[in-house]
Amino acid sequence: MTTRSVLNVIVSITLAAVLGVLLLQYHITRSSRPYIKTNLNELDHAYVGIVLGASVRPDKSLSPILQDRVDAAFLAYESGIIDRFLLSGDHGSTSYDEVNAMKDYLNAKGVKNDIIFLDHAGFDTYDSMYRARAVFKVQDAIVFTQDFHLPRAIYLARKFDLNIQGYKSDMRVYGGETRFRQREWLANIKAWFEININKRPTYVGEDVPITGDSSLSHDR
């Protein structure tokens, strides 16, 4: 094979890969769009509000992105749109704990522990959605996260047969949002790959049905 032929093959493969990535982004965005709502009054009632984790500060306060997700879910709860919370995030070490930080924040707003379920092993969006269906037996839910993240969250939830809606929880302008959106391109590829190899989450554990006793999911 000549050098020119090799270059032609490399260019063709590169173009095909770029086209595949672009089509995947389009598919995830377009297929998720009908399920994303921007106003509370557009949401149908769902038993569960899934709040996806994000960073927590060293003093255990919520980052702006995470606070807005929890606040949006709280507003939905106050409006009678959801009945229970599933707070899913990273609690992979004793020194870092997203889920109890979210629970404490809701407690301070008057939400009782008996309707708050904690997923300590929601290490990424794939794990959160997998475990919502497999471990917590969620059937219908609203997921609360930002606009840049919602398409992937909806895409994964639907792949796990969740009857899902997504609520755009953007309540301010976030620093680094352009970087977040760019990172979603790689995250979408990862999500597609994980779905297609039927990846198991980092941790599964025993079932904790969302219709049952929330204390089974609490560690303190």
FIZA-223104 format. One record per residue (C-alpha): residue in one letter; z, x, y. Coordinates in pm, whole numbers, padded with zeros to 5 digits. Each point is the difference from the previous one (the first is absolute). Layout:
REM residues N
NODE  resn      up    east   north
NODE     A       Z       X       Y
...
***
This chain:
REM residues 220
NODE  resn      up    east   north
NODE     M   00000   00000   00000
NODE     T  -00101   00139   00338
NODE     T   00241   00048   00290
NODE     R  -00173  -00282   00184
NODE     S   00046  -00234  -00298
NODE     V   00367   00088  -00022
NODE     L   00044  -00072   00370
NODE     N  -00179  -00333  -00039
NODE     V   00235  -00096  -00283
NODE     I   00307   00100   00204
NODE     V  -00122  -00198   00302
NODE     S  -00075  -00304  -00218
NODE     I   00342   00010  -00164
NODE     T   00171   00041   00338
NODE     L  -00191  -00291   00152
NODE     A   00078  -00219  -00301
NODE     A   00370   00087   00024
NODE     V   00010  -00077   00373
NODE     L  -00181  -00329  -00057
NODE     G   00244  -00091  -00278
NODE     V   00299   00068   00225
NODE     L  -00149  -00208   00282
NODE     L  -00072  -00289  -00236
NODE     L   00355   00014  -00137
NODE     Q   00149  -00016   00350
NODE     Y  -00225  -00293   00083
NODE     H   00086  -00181  -00322
NODE     I   00377   00037   00043
NODE     T  -00011  -00107   00364
NODE     R  -00235  -00293  -00053
NODE     S   00164  -00136  -00316
NODE     S   00346   00010   00160
NODE     R  -00094  -00155   00335
NODE     P   00036  -00369  -00101
NODE     Y   00363   00056  -00102
NODE     I   00116   00173   00319
NODE     K   00169  -00209   00268
NODE     T   00094   00096   00354
NODE     N   00214  -00303   00095
NODE     L   00300  -00141  -00185
NODE     N  -00137  -00353   00024
NODE     E  -00304   00108  -00202
NODE     L   00215   00092  -00300
NODE     D   00057  -00232  -00294
NODE     H   00349  -00013  -00148
NODE     A   00066   00271  -00259
NODE     Y   00316   00054  -00202
NODE     V   00014   00373   00067
NODE     G  -00053   00226   00298
NODE     I  -00085   00354  -00113
NODE     V   00087   00265   00258
NODE     L  -00162   00335  -00072
NODE     G   00203   00308   00081
NODE     A  -00065   00262   00264
NODE     S   00198   00286   00146
NODE     V   00371  -00020   00079
NODE     R   00162   00233   00251
NODE     P   00278   00246  -00096
NODE     D   00256  -00236   00158
NODE     K  -00129  -00272  -00241
NODE     S  -00158  -00204   00279
NODE     L  -00346  -00143  -00059
NODE     S  -00310   00162   00142
NODE     P  -00200  -00224   00238
NODE     I  -00258  -00077  -00269
NODE     L   00264  -00099  -00254
NODE     Q   00208  -00195   00250
NODE     D  -00304  -00209   00095
NODE     R  -00070  -00080  -00366
NODE     V   00357  -00116  -00056
NODE     D   00009  -00194   00327
NODE     A  -00322  -00180  -00092
NODE     A   00142  -00100  -00338
NODE     F   00322  -00116   00167
NODE     L  -00197  -00221   00239
NODE     A  -00183  -00151  -00298
NODE     Y   00332  -00065  -00172
NODE     E   00145  -00163   00311
NODE     S  -00309  -00222   00018
NODE     G   00046  -00113  -00361
NODE     I  -00319   00174  -00114
NODE     I   00171   00223  -00260
NODE     D   00316  -00054  -00204
NODE     R   00077   00347  -00133
NODE     F  -00056   00362   00099
NODE     L  -00129   00276  -00225
NODE     L   00059   00327   00183
NODE     S  -00205   00269  -00170
NODE     G   00021   00365   00094
NODE     D   00095   00355  -00083
NODE     H   00351   00058  -00126
NODE     G  -00082   00301  -00210
NODE     S   00305   00201   00100
NODE     T   00356  -00056   00117
NODE     S  -00087   00144   00341
NODE     Y  -00300  -00222   00074
NODE     D   00015  -00378  -00032
NODE     E  -00249  -00238   00157
NODE     V   00106  -00315  -00183
NODE     N   00370  -00009   00087
NODE     A  -00086   00084   00361
NODE     M  -00220  -00310   00005
NODE     K   00270  -00208  -00169
NODE     D   00265   00113   00248
NODE     Y  -00232  -00088   00286
NODE     L  -00050  -00353  -00137
NODE     N   00372  -00036  -00069
NODE     A   00065   00076   00367
NODE     K  -00230  -00292   00084
NODE     G   00207  -00230  -00219
NODE     V  -00211   00002  -00319
NODE     K   00219  -00017  -00310
NODE     N  -00041   00234  -00293
NODE     D  -00061  -00279  -00250
NODE     I  -00357  -00047   00124
NODE     I  -00077   00371   00045
NODE     F  -00150   00187  -00296
NODE     L  -00042   00377   00009
NODE     D  -00275   00199  -00166
NODE     H   00133   00355   00009
NODE     A  -00313   00139  -00170
NODE     G  -00268  -00122   00239
NODE     F  -00118   00356   00054
NODE     D  -00346  -00108   00113
NODE     T  -00195  -00321   00047
NODE     Y  -00135   00006  -00355
NODE     D   00349   00028  -00148
NODE     S   00135  -00270   00233
NODE     M  -00264  -00254  -00097
NODE     Y   00004   00087  -00369
NODE     R   00378  -00035  -00015
NODE     A   00004  -00320   00209
NODE     R  -00201  -00168  -00275
NODE     A   00122   00182  -00311
NODE     V   00370   00058   00077
NODE     F   00093  -00266   00256
NODE     K  -00237  -00265  -00144
NODE     V  -00131  -00094   00344
NODE     Q  -00282  -00254  -00007
NODE     D  -00059  -00104   00361
NODE     A   00087   00219   00294
NODE     I  -00072   00110   00352
NODE     V  -00019   00374   00058
NODE     F   00118   00133   00335
NODE     T  -00156   00319   00131
NODE     Q  -00227   00129   00276
NODE     D  -00367  -00077   00049
NODE     F  -00116   00345  -00113
NODE     H   00188  -00041  -00331
NODE     L  -00055  -00366  -00081
NODE     P  -00347   00018  -00165
NODE     R   00121   00246  -00266
NODE     A   00323  -00192  -00058
NODE     I  -00192  -00327  -00045
NODE     Y  -00262   00166  -00221
NODE     L   00265   00142  -00234
NODE     A   00206  -00320  -00007
NODE     R  -00301  -00205  -00103
NODE     K  -00083   00247  -00274
NODE     F   00347  -00071  -00140
NODE     D  -00064  -00377   00013
NODE     L   00237  -00067   00287
NODE     N  -00069  -00310   00205
NODE     I   00022   00198   00321
NODE     Q  -00024  -00040   00375
NODE     G   00036   00281   00249
NODE     Y   00162  -00019   00341
NODE     K  -00104   00245   00269
NODE     S   00332   00144   00113
NODE     D  -00121   00207   00294
NODE     M   00243  -00064   00287
NODE     R  -00076   00311   00207
NODE     V  -00236   00297   00027
NODE     Y   00097   00272  -00250
NODE     G  -00036   00369   00057
NODE     G  -00246   00155  -00244
NODE     E  -00167  -00330  -00089
NODE     T  -00345   00164  -00009
NODE     R   00133   00247  -00255
NODE     F   00147  -00286  -00205
NODE     R  -00338  -00176  -00010
NODE     Q  -00179   00318  -00103
NODE     R   00253   00059  -00275
NODE     E  -00072  -00350  -00135
NODE     W  -00346   00116  -00105
NODE     L   00151   00246  -00246
NODE     A   00272  -00248  -00098
NODE     N  -00266  -00261  -00081
NODE     I  -00177   00243  -00232
NODE     K   00332   00077  -00168
NODE     A   00075  -00374  -00038
NODE     W  -00341  -00068  -00156
NODE     F   00047   00289  -00242
NODE     E   00351  -00111  -00100
NODE     I  -00117  -00357  -00063
NODE     N  -00288   00117  -00215
NODE     I   00211   00227  -00219
NODE     N   00274  -00267  -00021
NODE     K   00259   00249   00123
NODE     R   00363  -00076  -00071
NODE     P   00237   00028   00295
NODE     T   00238   00292   00036
NODE     Y   00283  -00215  -00135
NODE     V  -00001  -00344  -00165
NODE     G   00350  -00080  -00125
NODE     E   00150  -00334  -00096
NODE     D  -00121  -00335   00132
NODE     V   00176  -00147   00304
NODE     P  -00157  -00345   00049
NODE     I  -00026  -00097   00366
NODE     T   00126  -00348  -00090
NODE     G   00324   00141  -00142
NODE     D   00297   00206   00114
NODE     S  -00083   00242   00282
NODE     S   00312   00210  -00066
NODE     L  -00174   00144  -00307
NODE     S  -00225   00189   00241
NODE     H   00283   00126   00223
NODE     D   00162   00340  -00040
NODE     R   00283  -00056   00249
***
